[in-house]
Amino acid sequence: MTTATLDQPIRDALARGGVIDITTTGRKTGQPHRIEIVFHNIGGRLYISGMPGFKRSYIANLAANPHFTFHLKGSAKADLAATARIITDEAERREVLPEIARIWKRDDVETMVEQSPLFEVTIDGLAG
C-alpha cells in the first residue's frame, strides 16, 4: 500500500467528505476487497455509513480486521492507511446518523439507527 504525506490538499479533502474507495481484507479469503463509498466529516471526525436494510461484507471484513485503505480519488488522490471503529452503541448512533440523514435528505432516522452500517475512521498519522 502506498501511504501519502498528509499535506494540505489531503487535509482539505478529508475536511470536505465525499466519494472514496475503501479496500478491506476479506474475512474468509484474506484477499483485498475494494468498494466505492461516501465518507462524512462531522465535527472534525470521519464517518462512513450506508443505506439501511442490506448486509454489507465490508462491515464483516472490518469487524474481523479493522485496518483498511482509505482511497481519496477526487482533487486530492491518496491511499491512506486507516482503522475502523464500528459503532454499535445506540446513543452514539443517534448522535451521528441524523447528520448523515440530513446530508442524504432522508427522513427515516429511526430506520437508519436500527439498520445502517456506521463506523468511525481514523487515518494513521492524522493527529497533529
C-alpha positions, 0 to 999 in steps of 0.5 A: 500500500502506498501511504501519502504525506498528509499535506494540505490538499489531503487535509482539505479533502478529508475536511470536505467528505465525499466519494472514496474507495475503501479496500478491506481484507476479506474475512474468509479469503484474506484477499483485498476487497475494494468498494466505492463509498461516501465518507462524512466529516462531522465535527472534525471526525470521519464517518462512513455509513450506508443505506439501511436494510442490506448486509454489507461484507465490508462491515464483516471484513472490518469487524474481523480486521479493522485496518483498511485503505482509505482511497481519496480519488477526487482533487486530492488522490491518496491511499491512506492507511486507516482503522475502523471503529464500528459503532454499535452503541445506540446513543452514539448512533443517534448522535451521528446518523441524523447528520448523515440523514440530513446530508442524504435528505432522508427522513427515516432516522429511526430506520437508519439507527436500527439498520445502517452500517456506521463506523468511525475512521481514523487515518494513521498519522492524522493527529497533529 
